Amino acid sequence: MVERKLLVLFGSQTGTAQDVAERIGREGIRRHFTCRVMPFDSYTIADLIHEPLVVFVCSTTGQGEPPDNMTKFWRFIFRRNLPAASLSLMDCGVLGLGDSSYPKFNFVAKKLSKRLIQLGSNGLLPVGLGDDQHDLGPDAVIDPWIKEFWEQAFRIYPLPPGLSVLGDDVILPSKYSFQFEDDAANGVSVGPCDTNRRIRCPPSQLHPFPALMISNGRVTDESHFQDVRLITFDITGSGIEYSAGDVAMIEPRNSLDSVEQFCQLLCLDPSKKFLLKPNDSVTPLPARLPQPCTLQYLVERYLDINSVPRRSFFDLLSYFSPDEMEQEKLKEFSSAEGQEELYSYCNRLRRTTLEILFDFPLTTAAIPPDYLFDLIPEIRPRAFSIASSQLAHSSQIQILMAVVRYKTKLKKPRCGLCSSWLASQKPQQNSYLFFGCRGKSKDFFCREEWEELNRKGFLTLFTAFSRDQEHKIYVQHRIKENGSLIWDLIQKKKAYFYIAGNAKMMPAQVTDSLKAIFQSEGGLSDPESEHLLVELERCRRFQTETWS
């Protein structure tokens, strides 16, 4: 019996190729194939010789270059020492996504298709060449190509006896299941640990470096139509090296207003914690998502709710609709016949996922959380040309960025997610120092350095000189005096709290002051305050370095 396994590999820069690959995977499941959908560079290339049926979906970037998540595969597949018949057991199809306005239109797909044939594979159908310039976009090629692929695949891999293709009225299982945790702190939300601060490895998409923004200045006149910023980041300790022509990849976040609107629409509690479980053995967990995680973190930092959704979004959304009219419209948008209307409603106006959820309120309220990862793609990092020279600024990266903002027929202006988020950030060291000693003129260590940083705005300094007045003033007193600030920094800004000094009495007294602030400013009980402190310590957001 022929093994009915399907592997779909994708090389995607903006997410379109991934969306198409996942669509093919879903259609494969409906046809009772065992399916895996993976980025090229996440797949063990040596295993390719054992794959019976493979679809390669690849976009072309720049001047005929493969996407970032395809570069390792690309180098390997063109090695001269690969045997000519190494892929002779494989049936395959290649689907390309490109733009015919570029000279090397779909170069990657064309070249890969020829190489696979050289290595002995059996191409089931000619390479598909999706074109962004077509009136209906790449779907004008994708739809008929996928239809023909299944016709050819069924000749070799027919349905087993007694089985039929699952109809469009059957919703497929979600990728993941949410397992919500009971919040032991009765509503107290402690954000997930920022593992980037603890992992010592070269910066990458999985482990980005948390660079401090030290300047954010507009370089165009206030009366000019375009807001252009020169933004400087401190990369001290990152190990990042760059040269002329390099780009900086920056991870944006959704605004807090967008997060709040999304959670209200879907009736989600942003402080709720969850663990994520794959619903099959071949689906990996999202690499950039901590476990456990809060819904706030998920929506703010992971789900791309302000992007323009693709056709597959409307298709899946239609399954949840309890309203006949909303469901009918969603099905129309997801059909091949409804693509012109979808383009007018969604793409031409650059309508966002969040805005569409507002337009279909009854459907939105019925979305199960388990399907959030199936509906909404991951926020992708944005590339910015580096405007600085590391020879002149050894520990800095500068970018010259235009804030994306324009109007369509919609009332609300369209805004670029990353540029708007960066423009809203205020450059600051975000450091607060509570320094205590006996006398200002006697043992105020590093006084000149602290005061200079304070003058420049890189540090906010609070001092406690215990012997300079009749009544003694200690660090814990200054901390209590600034309780609202401390609570805001810890609870809202996810600050890190460090205690350094003599181990005798000070650490315990400062810790008691901190718990008192949790109660007075946060309204927590004594056990809840203790629990919050334990959580902060677990996440390395509360640490002590003391000596006797």
Secondary structure, 3 states (H helix, E strand, C coil): CCCCEEEEEEECCCCHHHHHHHHHHHHHHHCCCEEEEEEHHHCCHHHHHHCCEEEEEEECECCCECCHHHHHHHHHHCCCCCCCCCCCCCEEEEEEEECCCCCCCCHHHHHHHHHHHHCCCEECCCCEEEECCCCCCCHHHHHHHHHHHHHHHHHHCCCCCCCCCCCCCCCCCCCEEEEECCCCCCCCCCCCCCHHHCCCCCCCCCCCCCCEEEEEEECCCCCCCCCEEEEEEECCCCCCCCCCCCEEEECCCCCHHHHHHHHHHCCCCCCCEEEEEECCCCCCCCCCCCCCEEHHHHHHHCECCCCCCCHHHHHHHHCCCCCHHHHHHHHHHHCHHHHHHHHHHHHCCCCCHHHHHHHCHHHHHCCCHHHHHHHCCECCCEEEEECCCCCCCCCEEEEEEECCEECCCCCCCEECHHHHHHHHCCCCCCCEEEEEECCCCCCCCCHHHHHHHHHHCCCEEEEEECCCCCCCCCHHHHHHHCHHHHHHHHHHCCCCEEEEEECCCHHHHHHHHHHHHHHHHHCCCHHHHHHHHHHHHHCCCEEEEEEC
